[in-house]
Amino acid sequence: MKRTLLLIAAVIIFSFPSLAQESKFSAGGYASWLHNSMFEDITDAWLNSSMLHNRLNFKAYPGSRTTMALEIRNRFVIGDMVLLDPAYSTALASDPGWVDMSWNIFSEQSFVLNTFIDRAYIDFTAGKLQLTLGRQRINWSQALVWNPNDIFNTYSFFDFDYVERPGSDAIRAVYSTGPAAAAEMVVKLDSGNRVTAAALYRFSVHNTDLQILAGETDEELLTAGTGWSGALGPYSIRGEATLFYPFGNSSMKKGTLIATAGVDRTFSDKISAIIQIMYSNNPFVLDNFNELYKGGINANELAFSEFSAIGQVSYTPVPLLKISASAIWYPDLKGYFAEAGIDFSMAENVDFTLFLQHFDDVIAGEVTKINLGFVRIKYSF
């Protein structure tokens, strides 16, 4: 019923004649082909899958203070991932939001076609107050890789193909209290009708952006945190820390503290680098590799090791070419992750991407060496 009402509302809103004028309506998106190969050793059998991915973004502006947005992902996946994993199609159709807006239109033994609405909101501004209702991206992070302050819609660093990142079914109110200060209140509902509610206040002191937040996560974790970002000479300094403490009927036995800090710098118009470390007193036991890509990890589950560290560098030798490399170290697991990538602009609005990823002993209790190769061609419109 919730899904039906939302679809009817979307059709009415985006079909209304007065919104058809160019000044009151915008549309865009992209289409891409992504091929993925997985193997343990290059001489072993490879698991191959391909995905045709289309994204459609619509926005309507019925007035100077109101914005309406509808954004849709369409994914056609074929190959070994679907064939060999009985849960793959079901997981693709799962929607953690309060309204189920994910459909497997076709699902067969070797392929699946899925449509997923990951943005559907109305945004209204009145003076210093901004109200947003619906499925939206709520970005409370300050750090660049791990984001324990992002309690509403955590994303996976490893899933490079989902640049828009997940959204939440929520009501959000933002009140501007000054040029660099604002107070926010967010209430989110998930598919189990569990509430995540929190307030955040951000402000600036001596050219440093600071924030504090407090609330509850999934009706079982008292949550409090802080974040900061500023500059020290040519370096940008960023960090976050969040405490999750169980209460009520929580399945957690003890509180979890996740703290992260990092430094990044752009050395020229060609080279940039990031270093970030993370600490957790209660690391999450990762026992399913698919969780790294299917968005099943929450903000209190970001750390797989008591200490983690990442280094990342990007090099742009010419404007149309970008080369990047990164590595994550998990000392408790005696494991690591390594990645290398190339992005090349083949033509106007057409990009070619090659990514190689290697996981070494990142799953607790198992010896795992997994290699992933990705090739993508993407057209934006």
C-alpha positions as CSV (number, residue, x, y, z in Angstrom):
1,M,0.0,0.0,0.0
2,K,2.8,2.4,0.9
3,R,4.5,1.6,-2.4
4,T,1.3,2.2,-4.4
5,L,0.6,5.6,-2.8
6,L,4.1,6.8,-3.5
7,L,4.0,5.8,-7.1
8,I,0.6,7.5,-7.7
9,A,2.0,10.7,-6.1
10,A,5.1,10.5,-8.2
11,V,3.2,10.1,-11.4
12,I,0.9,13.1,-10.6
13,I,3.7,15.3,-9.5
14,F,6.0,14.7,-12.6
15,S,3.1,14.7,-15.1
16,F,1.5,17.9,-14.1
17,P,1.3,20.2,-17.1
18,S,2.6,23.3,-15.4
19,L,5.9,21.5,-14.6
20,A,6.7,20.7,-18.2
21,Q,8.2,24.0,-18.9
22,E,12.0,23.8,-19.2
23,S,12.6,26.3,-16.3
24,K,10.6,24.1,-13.9
25,F,11.8,20.6,-14.8
26,S,15.1,18.9,-15.3
27,A,16.1,15.4,-16.3
28,G,19.4,13.6,-16.6
29,G,21.2,10.4,-15.8
30,Y,23.6,7.9,-17.3
31,A,23.8,4.5,-18.9
32,S,26.7,2.1,-18.3
33,W,28.0,-1.4,-19.0
34,L,30.0,-2.9,-16.2
35,H,31.8,-6.3,-16.5
36,N,33.1,-8.0,-13.4
37,S,35.4,-11.0,-13.0
38,M,36.2,-12.7,-9.7
39,F,39.0,-15.2,-9.1
40,E,41.4,-16.4,-6.4
41,D,44.3,-17.0,-8.7
42,I,44.7,-15.7,-12.2
43,T,45.2,-19.3,-13.4
44,D,42.0,-20.6,-11.8
45,A,38.5,-20.5,-13.2
46,W,37.0,-17.0,-13.3
47,L,33.4,-16.0,-12.3
48,N,32.1,-13.5,-14.8
49,S,29.1,-11.2,-14.6
50,S,27.9,-8.2,-16.5
51,M,25.5,-5.4,-15.6
52,L,23.7,-2.9,-17.8
53,H,23.0,0.1,-15.5
54,N,20.7,3.0,-16.3
55,R,20.0,5.9,-13.9
56,L,17.3,8.5,-14.4
57,N,17.2,11.7,-12.4
58,F,14.2,14.0,-12.4
59,K,13.6,17.2,-10.6
60,A,10.7,19.6,-10.6
61,Y,10.5,23.1,-9.3
62,P,6.9,24.1,-8.8
63,G,8.0,27.3,-6.9
64,S,11.1,29.1,-5.9
65,R,11.1,27.4,-2.5
66,T,10.2,23.9,-3.5
67,T,12.1,21.1,-5.2
68,M,10.7,17.6,-5.9
69,A,13.1,14.8,-6.9
70,L,12.7,11.3,-8.2
71,E,15.7,9.2,-9.1
72,I,15.6,5.6,-10.4
73,R,18.2,2.8,-10.8
74,N,17.6,0.1,-13.5
75,R,20.0,-2.8,-13.4
76,F,20.1,-5.9,-15.7
77,V,22.6,-8.4,-14.3
78,I,23.6,-11.6,-16.1
79,G,26.3,-14.2,-15.5
80,D,27.9,-16.4,-12.8
81,M,27.0,-14.2,-9.8
82,V,23.3,-14.8,-10.5
83,L,23.6,-18.4,-11.5
84,L,25.8,-19.6,-8.6
85,D,24.4,-17.5,-5.7
86,P,20.7,-18.4,-5.0
87,A,20.3,-15.4,-2.8
88,Y,21.7,-12.9,-5.3
89,S,18.4,-11.9,-7.0
90,T,16.6,-11.7,-3.6
91,A,19.4,-9.5,-2.2
92,L,19.2,-7.2,-5.3
93,A,15.5,-6.7,-4.7
94,S,15.8,-6.0,-1.0
95,D,15.0,-2.5,0.2
96,P,16.0,-1.4,3.8
97,G,13.7,1.6,3.6
98,W,10.3,2.1,5.1
99,V,8.7,2.0,1.7
100,D,9.7,-1.0,-0.5
101,M,10.7,0.6,-3.8
102,S,12.8,-2.2,-5.3
103,W,11.4,-4.6,-7.9
104,N,12.8,-7.6,-9.7
105,I,10.9,-7.2,-12.9
106,F,12.4,-10.4,-14.3
107,S,14.4,-13.0,-12.3
108,E,15.6,-16.2,-13.9
109,Q,18.4,-18.7,-13.3
110,S,21.1,-16.6,-15.0
111,F,19.8,-13.1,-15.1
112,V,17.8,-10.5,-13.2
113,L,16.3,-7.1,-14.1
114,N,15.8,-4.8,-11.1
115,T,14.3,-1.3,-10.8
116,F,15.0,0.6,-7.6
117,I,13.9,4.1,-6.6
118,D,16.6,5.5,-4.3
119,R,15.5,9.1,-4.2
120,A,11.9,10.4,-3.9
121,Y,11.6,13.5,-1.8
122,I,10.0,17.0,-1.5
123,D,12.2,19.8,-0.3
124,F,10.8,23.1,1.0
125,T,12.7,26.2,2.2
126,A,11.2,29.1,4.2
127,G,13.7,31.6,5.3
128,K,16.3,29.9,7.5
129,L,14.3,26.7,7.7
130,Q,14.6,23.8,5.2
131,L,12.3,20.8,5.4
132,T,12.8,17.6,3.4
133,L,10.4,14.7,3.3
134,G,10.9,11.3,1.6
135,R,13.8,9.1,0.5
136,Q,16.9,11.3,0.6
137,R,20.7,11.3,1.1
138,I,21.6,12.5,4.6
139,N,25.3,13.3,4.7
140,W,26.6,14.0,8.1
141,S,30.2,12.9,7.4
142,Q,33.3,14.9,7.6
143,A,36.0,12.3,6.8
144,L,36.6,11.0,3.3
145,V,36.7,7.2,3.7
146,W,35.2,5.9,6.9
147,N,32.2,7.9,8.2
148,P,30.9,6.8,11.7
149,N,28.9,10.0,11.8
150,D,26.8,8.8,8.8
151,I,24.3,7.0,11.0
152,F,21.4,7.2,8.6
153,N,22.8,5.8,5.3
154,T,26.2,4.3,5.6
155,Y,27.9,3.5,2.2
156,S,30.6,1.0,1.2
157,F,34.0,2.4,0.2
158,F,34.5,-0.7,-2.1
159,D,31.4,-0.1,-4.2
160,F,32.9,2.5,-6.6
161,D,30.0,2.1,-9.1
162,Y,27.3,3.6,-6.7
163,V,28.5,7.2,-6.6
164,E,25.1,8.5,-5.5
165,R,25.2,6.4,-2.3
166,P,22.2,5.1,-0.4
167,G,19.3,7.2,0.9
168,S,16.9,7.1,3.8
169,D,13.2,7.3,4.2
170,A,13.1,10.3,6.6
171,I,11.9,13.7,7.7
172,R,14.7,16.2,7.9
173,A,14.7,19.7,9.3
174,V,17.6,22.1,9.0
175,Y,17.6,25.5,10.6
176,S,20.4,27.9,9.7
177,T,21.7,29.8,12.8
178,G,24.5,31.7,11.1
179,P,26.7,31.9,8.0
180,A,28.6,28.7,9.0
181,A,26.2,27.2,11.6
182,A,23.1,25.1,11.4
183,A,21.0,22.7,13.6
184,E,19.4,19.6,12.1
185,M,16.9,17.1,13.2
186,V,16.2,13.8,11.4
187,V,13.8,11.0,12.0
188,K,14.1,7.9,9.8
189,L,12.0,4.7,9.5
190,D,13.4,1.4,8.1
191,S,11.7,-1.7,6.6
192,G,11.2,-3.1,10.1
193,N,9.5,0.1,11.3
194,R,12.4,0.8,13.5
195,V,13.2,4.5,14.2
196,T,16.6,6.2,14.0
197,A,16.3,9.7,15.3
198,A,19.1,12.2,16.0
199,A,20.0,15.9,16.1
200,L,23.1,17.6,14.9
201,Y,24.6,21.0,15.4
202,R,27.4,22.3,13.2
203,F,29.4,25.5,13.6
204,S,32.8,27.0,12.8
205,V,35.6,28.0,15.2
206,H,38.8,29.6,13.8
207,N,38.2,28.3,10.3
208,T,37.5,24.8,11.6
209,D,34.1,23.2,11.0
210,L,32.9,21.3,14.0
211,Q,29.7,19.3,14.7
212,I,28.1,17.3,17.6
213,L,25.3,14.8,17.3
214,A,23.1,12.7,19.6
215,G,20.2,10.4,19.2
216,E,19.3,6.7,18.9
217,T,19.9,4.2,16.2
218,D,17.3,1.5,15.2
219,E,15.6,1.9,18.7
220,E,18.5,-0.1,20.3
221,L,21.6,2.1,20.3
222,L,22.1,5.4,22.1
223,T,24.3,7.4,19.8
224,A,26.5,10.4,20.3
225,G,29.3,11.7,18.2
226,T,31.4,14.6,16.9
227,G,33.2,15.5,13.7
228,W,35.6,18.1,12.5
229,S,37.4,19.4,9.4
230,G,39.8,22.2,8.9
231,A,43.2,23.2,7.4
232,L,46.7,23.1,8.7
233,G,48.8,24.9,6.1
234,P,48.4,23.1,2.8
235,Y,46.9,20.0,4.6
236,S,43.2,19.3,5.2
237,I,42.5,17.7,8.6
238,R,39.3,15.7,9.0
239,G,37.9,13.3,11.6
240,E,34.8,11.8,13.2
241,A,34.0,9.8,16.4
242,T,30.8,8.1,17.3
243,L,29.7,6.1,20.4
244,F,27.0,3.5,20.1
245,Y,25.7,2.2,23.4
246,P,23.1,-0.6,23.7
247,F,19.8,-0.1,25.5
248,G,16.4,-1.8,25.7
249,N,16.2,-5.0,23.7
250,S,19.5,-4.5,21.9
251,S,21.4,-7.6,20.8
252,M,24.7,-5.8,21.4
253,K,26.5,-6.8,24.6
254,K,28.7,-3.7,25.0
255,G,29.1,-0.2,23.6
256,T,31.1,0.4,20.4
257,L,33.3,3.5,19.9
258,I,34.5,4.2,16.3
259,A,36.9,7.1,15.8
260,T,38.7,8.1,12.6
261,A,41.1,10.9,11.6
262,G,42.8,11.7,8.3
263,V,44.9,14.1,6.4
264,D,44.6,14.9,2.7
265,R,46.4,17.3,0.4
266,T,46.4,18.4,-3.2
267,F,50.0,18.8,-4.2
268,S,49.3,20.2,-7.6
269,D,46.6,20.1,-10.2
270,K,47.8,16.6,-11.0
271,I,48.4,14.8,-7.6
272,S,46.3,14.4,-4.5
273,A,46.7,12.0,-1.5
274,I,44.7,10.8,1.5
275,I,45.8,9.1,4.7
276,Q,43.3,8.0,7.3
277,I,43.3,5.8,10.4
278,M,40.4,4.3,12.3
279,Y,40.0,2.8,15.8
280,S,37.2,0.6,17.2
281,N,37.0,-1.0,20.7
282,N,34.5,-3.5,19.3
283,P,35.3,-4.5,15.7
284,F,32.6,-6.0,13.5
285,V,33.1,-9.7,12.6
286,L,32.8,-9.8,8.9
287,D,31.7,-13.3,7.9
288,N,30.1,-12.6,4.5
289,F,32.1,-11.1,1.7
290,N,28.9,-9.9,-0.1
291,E,28.2,-7.5,2.7
292,L,31.0,-5.3,1.4
293,Y,29.0,-4.6,-1.8
294,K,25.4,-5.1,-0.9
295,G,25.1,-2.3,1.7
296,G,24.4,-4.4,4.7
297,I,26.9,-2.7,7.0
298,N,25.7,0.0,9.5
299,A,27.7,2.9,10.9
300,N,28.6,0.9,14.1
301,E,30.0,-1.9,11.9
302,L,32.5,0.0,9.8
303,A,35.6,-1.4,11.6
304,F,36.7,-5.0,11.0
305,S,39.9,-4.6,13.0
306,E,40.7,-2.7,16.2
307,F,43.0,-0.4,14.1
308,S,42.7,0.2,10.3
309,A,44.7,2.5,8.1
310,I,44.3,3.6,4.4
311,G,46.4,5.4,2.0
312,Q,45.2,6.7,-1.4
313,V,46.8,8.6,-4.2
314,S,45.4,10.0,-7.4
315,Y,47.4,11.2,-10.4
316,T,46.0,13.1,-13.4
317,P,48.9,13.3,-16.0
318,V,46.5,14.9,-18.6
319,P,43.0,16.3,-18.1
320,L,41.3,13.2,-19.7
321,L,43.1,10.6,-17.7
322,K,43.1,9.8,-14.0
323,I,45.2,7.0,-12.3
324,S,44.5,6.0,-8.7
325,A,45.7,3.5,-6.1
326,S,44.7,2.8,-2.5
327,A,45.5,0.2,0.2
328,I,43.9,-0.6,3.5
329,W,45.7,-2.4,6.3
330,Y,43.8,-4.6,8.9
331,P,46.5,-5.5,11.5
332,D,44.2,-7.7,13.7
333,L,43.2,-9.8,10.8
334,K,46.7,-9.8,9.3
335,G,45.0,-8.8,6.1
336,Y,44.8,-6.0,3.6
337,F,42.9,-4.6,0.7
338,A,44.5,-3.1,-2.4
339,E,43.0,-1.3,-5.4
340,A,44.2,0.3,-8.6
341,G,42.1,2.2,-11.1
342,I,42.2,4.1,-14.4
343,D,39.5,6.6,-15.6
344,F,39.7,7.8,-19.2
345,S,37.4,10.2,-21.0
346,M,36.9,8.6,-24.4
347,A,34.6,11.3,-25.8
348,E,32.3,14.0,-24.5
349,N,30.1,12.4,-21.8
350,V,31.7,8.9,-22.4
351,D,34.1,7.5,-19.8
352,F,36.1,4.3,-19.6
353,T,37.0,2.8,-16.2
354,L,39.3,-0.1,-15.3
355,F,39.5,-1.2,-11.6
356,L,41.4,-4.0,-9.9
357,Q,40.7,-5.0,-6.3
358,H,42.4,-7.5,-4.1
359,F,41.2,-8.7,-0.7
360,D,43.6,-10.7,1.5
361,D,42.3,-12.3,4.8
362,V,39.6,-9.7,5.5
363,I,37.0,-12.2,6.6
364,A,37.4,-13.3,10.2
365,G,38.4,-16.9,10.8
366,E,39.0,-17.7,7.1
367,V,42.0,-17.5,4.7
368,T,40.6,-15.6,1.8
369,K,42.4,-14.2,-1.2
370,I,39.9,-12.7,-3.6
371,N,40.6,-10.7,-6.8
372,L,38.1,-8.6,-8.6
373,G,38.4,-7.0,-12.0
374,F,36.0,-4.4,-13.3
375,V,35.7,-2.8,-16.8
376,R,33.1,-0.1,-17.3
377,I,31.9,2.2,-20.1
378,K,29.6,5.0,-19.0
379,Y,27.6,7.5,-21.0
380,S,26.1,10.5,-19.1
381,F,23.3,12.6,-20.4
